[in-house]
């Protein structure tokens, strides 16, 4: 895809990022969203007080909505066993979480998805599903190629999980169609070499993503907002490319199955740092894994944990192409850390901005930006927070503040 020209400034006044806004049927107190980042705080695959506190901090700190990640739709769809998955037993804890966040004035979104080839089959004690099957660098075992029956079950599981989200008091769900999780893996020509109705042409590779979004919309209607996190590019050779991603976005828009898209990039399976940018802390990553993976990361880790320079709004240039082609509300992610960047996103037609690492460092950053627009984030993009997802996600430098 050739670079699109910068879209013209939208007609009318630029929205104030800190003023109330609508996301589908939901009214948010402002246009800032705490992005989904796996919290590592559900050891029994259920909500804990620590998980509630984790989301209370940015909620009390002023965000419009916080996103709970990662709420798997099936037990084999977890990235690892100590991860929340959506079933009736999870409802009481989820209700406690939504009630607590709502008391601060913020909204809550639950990120729904199936990890597919990113799932650790050894940890889950269940085979991981992938489009084609093959050796998994995550579990050091073979994935199982998903059958059509598996995929119908996964679609139904998304609808059921969305129903539970409504019962739990969530304001929105975010469908995970990125990072080479299951739906994203099906979109990837590199990972999807099927020859049936789920492989080959883009429309076939997009079938799972479109089916599950449609099923969720049919289940919840307009009772809650539905967003989707979609890769613009996988950032790997042979993966999903922007032209194909934009077509998938058009199909989602035409079907009316989502109220907004969060534009992301990268592959948790093949190139995770493409999303994060900044430092790639190889030693800390290796220490977080069991011995076999630890040795492998130390040996060949630089080919997996590549370093990409950080710059503010680093996904904006690519996201502009989607903004120019779509009418659907879009959420800008990646390097949003200050009021200047937020205002720029609004001026270029994005409806919301999402932040992750900056809010780990300073959960009250949005409130402080409202008080003083010149506030600068203290996040230095060292990415030392990323390996902590296995033991309780946090900003290690902040511990020394």
Secondary structure by P-SEA (a helix, b strand, c coil): ccccccccccccccccccccccccccccccccccccccccccccccccaaaaaaaaaaaaacccbbbbcccccccccccccccccccccaaaaaaaaaaaaaaacbbbbbbbbccccccccccccbbbbccccccccccccccccccaaaaaaaaaaaaaaaaaaaaacccbbbbccccccccccccccccccccccccccccccaaaaaaaaaaaaaaccccbbbbbbccccccccccccaaaaaaaaaaaaaaccccbbbbbbbbcccccccccccccaaaaaaaacccaaaaaaaacccccbbbbbbbcccaaaaaaaaaaccccbbbbbcccccaaaaaaaaaacccccccccccccccaaaaaaaacccccccccccccccccccccccccccccc
